[in-house]
Amino acid sequence: MTNTDNIAYSCIGKHIESGHLNDTAFEWIYSDLSEEDFSYGQIEKTSNKIANILRMRGVRKGERVSIFLPKSPELVSSFFGILKNEAISCVLFSTFGESALYDRLHDNGSVVVITKKSLLKRILNIKENLDSLKTVLVVDIDDHLDNFVLSMPKLMSDSPEVFKFSRELDSETPAFIQYTSGSTGKPKGAVHVHSSTTAIVNSYNEIFNIKKNELYWCTADPAWITGLVYGIIAPMVTFTRQIQFGGNFNTENWLTCLQERKINVWYTAPTALRMLMQEEESKFNNYDYSTLDRIYSVGEPLNPEVYKWGKRIFKCEIFDNWFQSETGSIMISNKPGIPVKPGSMGKPLSYIDAFILDDGMKPVPNGTQGNLCVKKGWPSMFRTYLNKNDIYQEKFFKDSYITGDLAYKDGDGYFWFVSRADDVINTAGHLVGPFEVESALLEIDEIIDVAVIGAPDKIIYEKIVAYICLKTNVEWSRELELKCRIKVSNDISTSAIPQEYKIVSKIPKNRSGKILRRVLRAWYEGKDPGDLSTMED
């Protein structure tokens, strides 16, 4: 058995022991652009109080605690409090509707959910079917509502500021679960362990190489693997100067943060850059980005035209990179010291062995499209899919992890993303399983069948398109479209709402009943759908 440091200790405790109790861990910028500094000492005390609350509520080692909060200081402290208690954290997007929330809470069997008042109703509406859920802790109510819904501030007022926990753990101790969508089933929870910090920190140092006085900003929500790993864990372990912005995307606010905070290193998403690209170019002349040294992007491919625009506007290099919820840290990246090929994912990190295999799991020549694979064994590799170990095993062939992405490698060793090998839709960096959207829409009385695909989009990379069969004598209308949009938003998330609806008389399926999404994509793009011999009559 080998040991590793508890992630909470690596992020906070080590720095306090080194004399940095009152040093700033991050500067929090609220949505109204007001700001507040949070020291390592503050986060230590707050997370200790939360850890004590969880222990007093009977949370045991290995049990799951979900955080259902928007990006906030409370989310960060809750994450560390859970890890100190040796429970397993699961950060969930605050935009999740009831169905998406239920699927994840039911799957991970959370005994506690930490949330806020405005999100509480969604939990209460599904709690009767969540047998494991014992307590909901609400961060912004002053008094307990009952024995089930408790006030976090009230409990915090009596909770000790000291919490004794094991700073060293078995390296395979689970730390957090990251959910990813499936193409034909429910979301899958990728389980990551405390020793993942080795790869997280190594990748962060190799790619970002942030100097002592540089200021860093990662725009991602911690419910997304990027926001958790490179917005919280990596910068805190490495004592990086950073800001956190709690608001949603807003052009003026983001540009003001870049200028006023004098950001040096910026980690964001291609969708954000494409949204900025829609603005009048004159707007950017009103801001000063002279301190910005380099930009990194992740989530979906960075188009060459967006790369060139961003480099011209911000006058610095943009480094795109690639990783997944399953990999736990960046695998392939453009980085300083290596020429950027616009549109490329870059090259594998120094300790990562990536390669392209055909469908028979045989190597292919350079320039040939195939399955992007990585040799297994890096420290941040997911250890299983929670409750779905059979699906986990299918992700491996011998010692190769099959990523589910199609790509090719050129003669210079650069990798180029082509598409997903499955039907998962990448919309603005969010992976949406068509099954979830289809299930929600099928609950609408007027709809008898539905199929969902992803289609190319200039801003969000892929938009969600729903093909719908209506019941006899039902006509499509703006009211019915609104009903569909509300249903998907309430059940799943605003990010899963279809942007287009196509009314058809029949959904193309094969004889076993599987939706032929390639046919739908061909119809949408006006292309030949190819061989239709397997289609049902």
Buried (B, 14 or more C-beta within 10 A) or exposed (E): EEEBBBBBBBBBBBBBEEEBBEBBBBBBBBEEBEBEEBBBBBBBBBBBBBBBBBBEBEBEEEBBBBBBBBBBBBBBBBBBBBBBBBBBBBBBBBBBBBBBBBBBBBBBBBBBBBBBEEBBEBBEEBBEEBEEBBBBBBBBBEEBBEEEBBBBBBBBEEBEEEBEBBBEBEBEBBBBBBBBBBBEEBBBBBBBBBBBBBBBBBBBEBBBEBEEEBBBBBBBBBBBBBBBBBBBBBBBBBBBBBBBBBBEBEBEBBBBBBBEBBBBBBBBBBBBBBBBBEEEEEEBEEBEBEBBBBBBBBBBBBBEEBBEBBBEBBEBBBBBBBBBBBBBBBBBBBBEEBEBBBBBBBBBBEBBBBBBBEEEEEEBEEEEBBBBBBBBEBBBBBBBBBBBEEEBEEBEBEEBBBBBBBBBBEEEEBBBBEEBBBBBBBBBBBBBBBBBBBBBBEEBEBBBBBBBBBBEBEBBBBBBBBBBBBEEEBEBEEEBBEBBBEBBBBBBBBBBBBBBBBEBEEBBBBEEEEBBBBBBBBBBEEEEBEEEEEBEE
